[in-house]
Amino acid sequence: MKRTVPDGETPGERYGLGVERYERTPGFVTWGHSGSMESGHMTRNAVTDDGARAVTLLIGSETFDSAKVDSTIGKLLRDLR
């Protein structure tokens, strides 16, 4: 599952077999997946590379800031280290 290809949109992010590889902070790799519904709800999750820590967010709004959501996930995971 961890054999990935560049996602083509964001530097440092890769995708493979339903999971996405995130490395927004050099050396800090997480794996996750996102999803959304027509009602505007979105889910994001991420797990540290070693599987020791995980976070899941459900955004229940039609409008949200993706960069802020990604930043929040990264902060939560870094704070758990």
Secondary structure, DSSP 8 states (H G I E B T S, - for coil): ----EE-SSSTT-EEETTEEEEEEETTEEEEEEEEE-TTSEEEEEEEETTSS-EEEEEEESS---HHHHHHHHHHHHHHH-
